[in-house]
Amino acid sequence: MRSVDRENWRRRFSEWFREVLDEAEIYDYRYPIKGCGVWRPYGFALRRNVLQIVRNILNSTNHEEILLPLLIPENFLAKEAEHVRGFEDQVYWVTMGGRDKLDLKLALRPTSETAIGPMLKLWIKSHRDLPKKYYQIVSVFRYETKATKPLIRVREITTFKEAHTAHATLEEADKQVREAIGAYAKIFDELGIPYVINKRPEWDKFAGALYTIAFDTLMPDGRAMQIGTVHNLGQNFSRAFEIKYLTKDGRQEYVWQTCYGISERVLAALISIHGDDRGMVLPPNVAPIQTIIIPIPYKGEEEKILEKCIEIENILKKNGIRVKLDNREDITPGSKFYDWERRGVPTRIEIGPKDLREGKVTISRRDTLERIRCREEEMVDKLRELFKLIHESMKRRAWSWFKENTYRISNIAEGRRILEEKGGIIEVYWCGSEKCGHKIQDETESRMLGEALDLENMDIGECIICGRKTSRLARLAKTY
Ligand code: PR8
């Protein structure tokens, strides 16, 4: 019986992750600059399919795609005091133009609030110009000082999807934050990535924001990873950049802004969360190849089998299925199985002499390794049905592991022990004070993800440190 081993895989996750990026030809991290990697064709195709989902969801909520310059003048980056303080240690600077020293240093954008600021000032004049909802998908640069990791903590973030919006009132900006949370939840659902939504504590919010909401997922090793953030910027940037509009009753007001972003961490989560000891398992909606056809040659019948494979490839292509025929010679079917399993292709069709005789095909599912046989005429419908089933079952499995690894605890030592031994996320009652917050972090040797925002019925409990009554639930985890 073929089976997948997920326990061993979790234990050696870090190693697995690097191997799979390399062997499945996703992303090559050997580029000679630390924190920079190369997207290889298979990874690039996967990235493109994920970006398509992001674009569709942002476009359908009336966001407009733009492209801002990569360079930001030093005096603009410095306009919002908190922002520059938060980013100053992470900025790459351009100081020379050819042989000339530049009069004004130029930053490689670490994020684009200060690039769009001066433009919004030009574009927004009246309440009729609001709201504005823009996004761009670009590279940003951050001189990360913590250990870098492919896709997870890079210095060139090549897939930064950043949205910037402007509104007439704080209420509208708050509403935009909720819309953005909805949009991100949809993106993660399409990818089968489980998450919790938390309001980051004051001491960990985005530099220049009123507040920050974050999505966190759990990686297979039990550590939490922030996969997206939504920030209400209030009027901090609009005051710094003088972005004003004329109200209906003729006053000049500063706009209210939000911004939100996700990065290639989403791809890291997608690749990791669904995987197993054989390699990646990709959801059919983003898999670059949805079905791989592998001929099972038989002496004397090689040609007929190959012809049938080509015929089937054409039928599937015509039906809009992303298909590939692996007709490499001198490679055994077993090695081909291994290669495509490693790359996470969701379904495999094998065609051998028996299939040929009976007019049938054998289909294997990558996620469960189950095999079914069906008549050739039913194959297209069967595959379409399987794609849906596979997606649902991958998502269900990922969520159920995520929930199994979330613990409501009332004893701090127990929390520390769980995080130390198993990882996961712990939930504790917290009064909301910074002092108790830091104490919970110290005593559990973990990081506060923030206050849970996605629970329907909030009970009243007692702060795990000071005992005060509270309905706030803090989530903590060891993090990436
Ligand atoms: C903003 N401004 O910038 P954020 N490598 C990979 N992914 C990363 C890295 C990194 N070094 N740093 C951050 N991320 C706001 C919102 C415009 C858009 C990912 O927010 O600094 C993280 O998942 O929180 C993070 O949540 C996301 O980018 C947005 O970055």
Residues whose N, C-alpha, C, O or C-beta is under 5 A from the ligand:
A	BS01	PR8	T111 R142 E144 L151 I152 R153 V154 I157 E162 A163 Q226 I227 G228 T229 C259 Y260 G261 I262 S263 R265
